[in-house]
Amino acid sequence: MSSVTAAPSQAQDFSTAYKIYVLLLLLVVYISNYADRMILSVLMPAIKAEFQVSDAALGFLAGTAFAIFYATLGVPIAIWADRGNRKTIISIAVAIWSVMTAVCGLAQNFWQFALARVGVGVGEAGGSPPSHSIISDMFGPKTRATALGIFALGVPFGLFVGLYGGAHIAAAYGWRTTFYVLGVPGLILALLVMFTIREPKRGASDGVALTGDAPPLMTTVRHMLRQPSLVHVFIGATITTLVGYAGVQWWPTFVMRSHGLSMTDLSLFLALVFGVAGGLGTFFGGYIADQFSKRDLKWMPRIVTIATLVGLPFGLAIYLTNSSAMVFALIGVPAALGSVYLPPTYAMTQGLVEVRMRTVASALLLFAINLIGMGIGPFLAGYISDALAPTYGKDSLRYALLILTFLNIWAAGHYWLAGNYFERDLKRMTKLA
């Protein structure tokens, strides 16, 4: 079991310029991670045509096949990271997911493709939790949500690369080449992480010195379950991720089916929407949460509640209108507000556990949101679409996504409840430290 003692902050071991470099490199790694993960969303029609599979099967490829191993392996890898060298783990992980992304292009049938997606999930399991931990050891509590918000920009920027780049590469050279092109840059990133990042001292940005070993997994689990605010955040994040992954994975297909646009017609627009609007929502989600929580800590999670509820009517309207122009006019709002939850969720997860628990805590969060959110969300949307197809035809996917969007009300409620407990839970952590 680890223990902590007060110590002068060791964060000054690194210059500001170096900390920014590490943050930006990890951001680029996360962009690669998310682009490789989400590229399938614009390739679904081509893969469906070649492999002759149902929407439910496509949802399995896009979510379940990836998420099961991504989520379950994230925890043991995080336990290793809380005891070992985090930059080495990230470097190995990047190399694995990049190679397996390229292997997706070699698949000759549905099950070969599914196995390759499993390989991508295995690699990506080692990316985010160690990155969260390194960033938290370089940036203190007052700037941590902002730093993690910048890191979380990997989600919208990765979507931009995957949607825009993937669509145009596929249109010009075929869907298989798209996987080859996206896989190669990750090998360069793996080398940069290995040879240019120095492992930070654990607890440096919190002004503590560590002794002993990292706690066992169940000790971390029990500690987290005793934090009501963290339990509510986990539930809220899992639900909103289910809605988000279902939407992001199926959105290009929905627009192509219900509004008659081609993949290249919509790729730039959707890439800009998810990249720019989603990026703004992610960054300002962290910045605003940091600023408001300085006045009252309950606003750290409740910022998410407000953003989710404001974005909800816009998200519903997208699926209720038959006007393509109206869809494109509205989509930026839920894309931006739907990204706000990431930085506060990451920051609360890192702040409500002991320093030696941080990587495992991050992995447990990702286990929940990915096993359920990504593992079930795209598959559930596809399953509902198949069930509605006899009645609604090509619009079955429209109504499947509409139904799932209502779940965000449930998610918003949990983030609001988290605000009731956050200050008390944080004070308890301060006393433990």
C-alpha positions, 0 to 999 in steps of 0.5 A, a space after each residue: 500500500 502506498 502512502 504520501 507525505 507532504 513535500 515541496 512540489 517537484 513539478 519544477 523539475 520540468 520547464 513550462 515549455 517541456 510540459 507543454 511539449 509532453 501535453 501536445 505530444 500526448 494529444 497527437 497520440 490521442 488524435 491517432 488513437 481516436 482516428 484509428 478507432 473511429 475511421 470505421 464510421 465513414 467506411 460502414 457503407 462500403 464494408 456493409 456492401 462488401 461483407 453483406 452484413 446487417 446494421 447490428 453486425 456493423 454496430 458489433 464491428 464498430 463498437 463491441 469487437 473493439 470495446 470488449 478488449 479495450 475496456 477489459 485490458 485497460 485495467 490490468 495495463 493500468 495496474 502495470 502503469 501504476 507500478 512501472 514506466 508509463 511512457 514505455 507502456 504508451 509507446 508499446 500501445 501506440 505501436 500495437 494499435 497502429 499495426 493492427 489498424 493497418 491489418 484491418 485493411 487486409 481482412 477478407 471477411 467479417 470475422 477477420 475484420 472483427 479480430 483485427 478490430 480486437 487487436 486495435 482495442 488491445 493496443 488502445 487499452 494502454 493509451 489513455 490511462 497512463 497519459 492521464 496519470 502523466 499529465 496529472 503529475 505535471 499539472 497541479 489541481 488548479 490547471 488540471 482540468 484545463 490540461 486534461 481538456 487539451 488532451 481530450 481534444 484528441 477526441 474531436 481532432 481524431 474525429 476530424 482526421 478520421 472523417 475527412 481524411 478517411 472519406 477522401 482516401 477511401 473515395 480515391 483508393 478504397 476503404 482498405 488503403 484508408 487503414 494502411 495510411 492511418 496506421 503508419 504515423 502511429 509508429 513514428 509517434 511510438 518512437 517519439 514517446 519512447 525517446 523524448 518523454 521523461 517519466 515524471 515523479 508521481 505526486 509531483 504536481 500535488 506537492 507530495 512524496 510517495 512511499 511504498 507500493 501502489 494499492 491493490 485493485 480492489 482497494 482502489 475500487 472500494 475507495 472509489 465506491 466510497 466517493 458518491 460524487 465519483 459514482 454519479 460521475 461514472 454513471 453519467 459518463 457511461 450513459 452519455 458516452 453510450 449516446 455519443 458513440 452511437 451517434 458518432 459511429 452512425 451519423 455519417 450513415 444516417 445522413 447518407 441514408 436519410 438525406 441522400 448525400 455521398 460520403 465525400 459530400 458530407 465528410 468535410 462538413 462533419 469533420 469540421 463540426 466534430 473537430 471544431 465544434 467538438 474541440 471548442 466544447 471539450 476545451 471550454 468544458 475544462 476551462 469553464 469547469 476550472 473557473 466555476 469550481 474555484 467559486 463553488 466546487 459543485 459546479 465542476 460536475 454541474 457544468 456538464 448537466 447544464 451543457 447536456 440539457 441545453 444541447 438536448 433539444 438541438 440533438 432531438 431536432 436533428 432527427 425530427 427534421 427532413 431538411 438537410 440544411 436544418 440538420 447541418 445548421 443544428 448539428 454544431 450545438 450538440 457536437 460542442 455541448 456533448 463534448 463538455 463532459 470529458 474534462 470535468 469527468 477526467 479531472 474529478 476522477 484524478 482528483 478523488 483518488 490517491 496519487 498511486 491510484 490515478 492510472 487504475 482509476 482512469 482505466 476503471 472510468 474508461 472500462 465503464 464508458 467503453 464497455 457499456 458506452 462504446 460496446 453497447 451504443 453502436 450495436 444497440 443503435 444498429 439493433 433498433 434500426 434493424 427492428 424498425 426497418 420493416 416499418 420505417 425503411 431507410 429512416 429506421 436509423 434516424 428513429 433509433 438514434 432519436 430514441 437513444 438521445 433521450 438517455 442524456 436526460 438520465 446522464 444529466 441527472 447524475 452529474 447534477 447529483 454529483 455536485 451534492 457530494 463533490 466538495 465533501 469527497 474532495 475534503 476527505 481526500 485532502 485529509 487522507 493526503 
